[in-house]
Amino acid sequence: MLELCRRPLEKCFRGGNGGDELLWHMGLKPYASGDYSIAVVQANSSLEDQGQVFTSSSATFIGVYDGHGGPEASRFITHHLFPFIQKFSTEHGGLSEDVIKKAFDATEEEFLHLVKRSWPAKPQIASVGSCCLVGIISNGILYVANLGDSRVVLGRRVSQSQPNSVVLAERLSTDHNVAVEEVRKEVKELHPEDSHIVVYTRGVWRIKGIIQVSRSIGDVYLKKPEFNRDPLFHHFGLHVPLKRAVMTAEPSIVARKLEPEDLFLIFASDGLWEHLSDEAAVEIVLKNPRVGIAKRLVRAAIHEAAKKREMRYNDIKRIEKGVRRHFHDDITVIVMYLDHPQGSLNGRFKDHSLFDCTSVPVDIFSPDADEVSDGAFHSIS
């Protein structure tokens, strides 16, 4: 199992963030297949986004967890999903799509147990959930698993033999948001008896008029009808009569061999994609220096959010968390450069036991905001 310890992170943010006190970033860090960069900006009263990268000489794990209704589910995933992937990978003799699905199922089940334990004192935890986007690079294969509408986009050169050839943006994850017509159709087909399963309200499509995503970890009250029947839950005004679950925790999973034409991956929560297209994000990564590239993407999204309100970024960055959510969501971005897609170490990790973990803060400027976790884990292969 993953054993975590703590150490101070280099002060690579606060001051290098353009004066935005709600922005945290790590400029650039090496891993077996290249370099990576992380950034997160907080908009909610509590940071509901979480992100993490685990690296070793043999495998790399990337996670972006976009919470809603509170931070509990996204924080829970950061401590449980990867250890489950590690556990099942060891038990089944290596990584596979089935191993990843089992890890998602186990994380969902453990969160349900937490909700049941917390129920008498904190019934509102049944309404907390999180999107969950995972990428794993192992033996030259990229696995992508997703619940919700966080997204990973690949920057891929059309021709490896022509260095100046066009770089395309290829979306590797599936969005589970009922704003997408195909997703609305899927949800309606699963609930033919409920003509109001998807409703257009407050300017967007929502399941039961409440939530936009059809898959998540958590959101127990939309998956377990017995919670909705409990009077304790009604006290919080969250009563939604259900006959059966209207959401699932079934991830979409794809596996693909990384090729020399594959240049970089952009993993990000919906807060980024709300303001930047796949193509615009790839263009920014392609045309700018590596150091601080994740922060550059976050700032570009906020610039777009500001323009929609006829404001400047300098105006938005002075708005306090909580109030800032009216202008943009929490945004988490992880950019992974793919210099060595076949897993060539290129001298980076001569010690095969070397392991590193970087996680975004639990809350910007919280007591843990300038720490990351390190530890040892068994290689995924």
RONU-599622 format. One record per residue (C-alpha): x, y, z; residue in one letter. Coordinates in steps of 0.001 Angstrom, whole numbers, plus 500000, padded with zeros to 6 digits. Each point is the difference from the previous one (the first is absolute). Layout:
XYZa/...
END
This chain:
500000500000500000m/501006503579499492l/501761501445503035e/500145503787499933l/502376502400501677c/500235503755499754r/502731502416498958r/500012503724499125p/499438500886496360l/502371502474498371e/498448503458500156k/499223499886496313c/496766501909500419f/498814503063501954r/501748502805498254g/500564498085496775g/496248499881499536n/499447503515498706g/498602501229503290g/497027497595500028d/499905498747503576e/497533497246499100l/502338498476497400l/502452497189500853w/502387498458497505h/503063497834499533m/501980501247497015g/501621496815498673l/501133496644501357k/501632497004498261p/498527496514499794y/500907496849498053a/498307501042496742s/500825503713500010g/498954502971502154d/496757501076501606y/498449503176501362s/497028500553502356i/497850503005500879a/496763500554501891v/497965503118500691v/497367500105502720q/496609501637499469a/497769498190502515n/499991500707503746s/501715496622500416s/502144498671497177l/497859497280498418e/502575499049497335d/502834497622500801q/502821498686497824g/503013497732500430q/502877498428498102v/501810496859501200f/503173499130498103t/502539497182500036s/502460498493497546s/497348497593498722s/496645501771500177a/498352503410500260t/496552500685501486f/498097503261499371i/496738500888501737g/497655503008499745v/496975499985502307y/497395502743499561d/497800500029503090g/496513501456500298h/497771500643502988g/503107500207502186g/503647498838500059p/499545496704501855e/499673497649497010a/502938501389498010s/502228499893503084r/498849496446500727f/500972498872496502i/503541501378500385t/500584497602502904h/498248496897498668h/499947499606496216l/503712499541499314f/500541497563502911p/497130497908498605f/501546500042496500i/503288498940501562q/498339497231502034k/498001498496497128f/502903500334497578s/502149497934502369t/497265497422500524e/499252499594496280h/503591499989498766g/500036503398498351g/497970502964498872l/496906499526497836s/496657501613499267e/498375497519502387d/502421500985502787v/499148503677499509i/496260499295500060k/500368497971503212k/501876502931501578a/497228502439499044f/497371497607501386d/501916499578503251a/500442503765500413t/496277500549499451e/499164497272502517e/502372501413502627e/498520503462499590f/496521498508500477l/501232498463503273h/501278503429501058l/496617501556499234v/498209497353502056k/502373500496502946r/499656503779499819s/496248499992499386w/498626500803503488p/502398502919500559a/500407501215496434k/497166498871497712p/500904502618497380q/503063497919499072i/497605497826497975a/499701502905497550s/503779500384499472v/501627498519496910g/502934500300497637s/500872499511496359c/503048497783499654c/502551500017497156l/502962497620500091v/502931499383497687g/502610497265500440i/503118499596497863i/501549496544500295s/502156498019497541n/499349502506497225g/496208499698500402i/497751502864501077l/496834499063501890y/497322502671500426v/496976499558502275a/497348502628500576n/496838500810501917l/498404503384499341g/501271502859497861d/503648500482500853s/501994499413496843r/503356498892498602v/501142501299496617v/503005498714498066l/502227502259497906g/501043497783497082r/502231500895497065r/498615498859496642v/503400498773498800s/502997499116502147q/502279500272496945s/498976503649499491q/500801502011503162p/497985502988498784n/496880498022499113s/496622500845501484v/499298499060503631v/496450498776500578l/497908500028503169a/498577496520500660e/497562499527502859r/500665496683501738l/497314500068502694s/496220499786499775t/497940502841501494d/497070498824502122h/498102503281500028n/496366500253498936v/500863503189498117a/501178497480497364v/497081498708497955e/501321496423499902e/500246499934503800v/496447501347500377r/498798497275497653k/501875497350501986e/498483501157503302v/496478500145498530k/500333496504498550e/501044498685503416l/496899501562501597h/497140499622497486p/497428500174502796e/501155503463501137d/499125502767497549s/501666502565502268h/503313498190500473i/501788502811498100v/498708503553500330v/501159503276498475y/500196502404502930t/502082503029500996r/501423500180496484g/501387496438499837v/498875496391499758w/499925498186503370r/499081496551501287i/496837500396502108k/500600503737499719g/503014499679502341i/503285498730498593i/501623500221496571q/502205496886500074v/498601496491499739s/502959498155501581r/501999500736503144s/501434498740503258i/497524500822502763g/496704501872499464d/498537497177502056v/496582501624500277y/499622499673496218l/501091496357500035k/498381498515503129k/496239500667500310p/500032499089503719e/501924503168500819f/497318502135498412n/497314498325502088r/501732500861503286d/498352503013501740p/503444501064501243l/500997500728496412f/496818501964499300h/501039502471502675h/502671501276497624f/497560500546497134g/501570497337497795l/497019497687499627h/499880498530496476v/497493497121499701p/501799497107498303l/498986496482499053k/503542499085498964r/503403501546499394a/500232502836497474v/503831500095499994m/502741497364499862t/503696499621500852a/500758497976496853e/503113501548498392p/500687500284496300s/503413498377499461i/502281500042496976v/503512498641499470a/502345501047497212r/503647499510499131k/501960503227500165l/501685500903496714e/502946502290499159p/497506502495498516e/498358500434503438d/501492503182501485l/498099500827503200f/496841499396502002l/497803502658501639i/497947498702502927f/497576502585501388a/496782500434501916s/496924501441498321d/500906503460501300g/502642500247497266l/497936498538497157w/497114502331500785e/502147502840498654h/502573498401497660l/499448497657497069s/502130496874499592d/501756501644497048e/500696503259501859a/501542498136502945a/502252497923497725v/501086503155498158e/501021501661503279i/502072497005501082v/501609499672496579l/501056503642499704k/501221500772503531n/502902498966502256p/499528496897502139r/500712501603503353v/496728501227501468g/497917498727497073i/497156498747502226a/499792503417501658k/499911501632496562r/496978497874499054l/498186500888503236v/500655503700499476r/498825499777496369a/496706498483501169a/499524502745502601i/500738502653497378h/497193498519497898e/497670499913503005a/500797503661500684a/499325501008496393k/496539498429500187k/499222502374502891r/501729502952498323e/502621499952502737m/503755499525500236r/501857497163501702y/501436502598502405n/496435500708501128d/499120496324500514i/503157499102501923k/499078502519502691r/496671498232500639i/500003497738503047e/499327496258499849k/496327499126500152g/498948503189498258v/502430499160497209r/497929496927499125r/497533502360498301h/502695500725497391f/501710496636499510h/500243496567501589d/502973498399501751d/502454499064497232i/502598497229500139t/502458499397497147v/502736497377499631i/502155500021496864v/502062496874499292m/502697500245497293y/500668496702498198l/503653500153498998d/500586496309500663h/496706498232499217p/501548496538500106q/501016500519503614g/503673500701499266s/501508501350503200l/502615502046498146n/502063500118503191g/497232501640502023r/499347497151502431f/503001497747500469k/498586498926503372d/497057497762499069h/498534500346503501s/499690503784499677l/496449501208500515f/498537503475500112d/496575501479500552c/498728503513499433t/496507501014501116s/498221503328499808v/499264501676503355p/496913498992501932v/499180503706500086d/502048502922498696i/501944501521502924f/498745497290502361s/502564498543502459p/500753497283497412d/500049502315496997a/503765499864499529d/500510496298500446e/500066496960497762v/500053496321500854s/502788497518499398d/500184496326500750g/500717496549498628a/497760497756497961f/500215496768498028h/500460500568496285s/497032499646497691i/500897497970496948s/
END
